[in-house]
Amino acid sequence: MRPSDIQQIGEHLAIAWEGGGETVVSLENLRNACPCAACKGETDVMGHLHKAPSQPLRPESFRLKQLSSVGGYGLQPVWGDGHSSGIFTYSMLRDMACG
């Protein structure tokens, strides 16, 4: 399922989906869930997780500067602190809906 509309509303990202339904996720939760290797680590062939020390996030770390579509499967945000390597799949975004 793909988005039909994406809008930033204050401190939230709202996504309307083709076929119906909507996901609303806070920018803070989105940034904290970044799936990139720098944020979540990488698993080697032996199954060991390798992760750099966590960097403290600043207020600009939660400010969305840009949002780009990646292929037909996800979105890639650019944050106010310059971080831009996380790609959120559409299924991941649907699962992040605010309660």
VENKA-V343472 format. One record per residue. RES is the residue in one small letter. PHI is phi as a letter, one per 20 degrees, with the letter a starting at -180 (NA if undefined). NEAR is the number of other C-alpha atoms within 12 Angstrom. D_LAST is the distance of its C-alpha to the last C-alpha in whole Angstrom. Layout:
# VENKA-V343472
res phi near d_last
RES PHI NEAR D_LAST
RES PHI NEAR D_LAST
This chain:
# VENKA-V343472
res phi near d_last
m NA 20 20
r d 27 21
p f 26 19
s d 17 21
d b 19 20
i c 25 19
q b 23 18
q e 22 18
i c 14 17
g m 15 17
e e 19 15
h c 24 13
l d 33 14
a d 27 13
i c 32 15
a e 24 16
w d 21 17
e g 15 21
g n 11 21
g o 14 18
g n 17 14
e b 26 12
t c 31 10
v c 29 9
v c 30 9
s f 27 11
l f 34 15
e f 25 15
n f 21 12
l f 36 14
r f 39 17
n f 25 17
a e 25 16
c g 31 19
p e 26 21
c f 23 24
a f 22 27
a f 21 28
c e 25 24
k d 21 23
g n 19 27
e c 17 29
t d 14 31
d e 11 34
v f 8 36
m e 8 37
g n 9 33
h e 10 33
l e 15 30
h d 17 32
k b 16 30
a f 13 31
p g 11 30
s f 13 27
q d 14 28
p f 12 26
l e 18 24
r d 16 25
p g 15 24
e f 18 25
s f 25 23
f d 31 20
r e 29 22
l e 30 21
k e 19 25
q b 21 25
l c 25 23
s d 22 25
s f 21 25
v d 17 26
g l 13 28
g d 16 26
y c 19 24
g a 24 22
l c 31 21
q c 29 23
p e 34 22
v d 27 25
w e 28 24
g f 20 26
d e 21 27
g n 19 29
h f 30 27
s b 28 26
s e 23 27
g e 30 23
i d 30 22
f e 31 19
t f 28 19
y f 29 18
s f 20 16
m f 22 15
l f 36 13
r f 29 12
d f 18 11
m e 28 9
a g 23 6
c f 19 4
g f 9 0
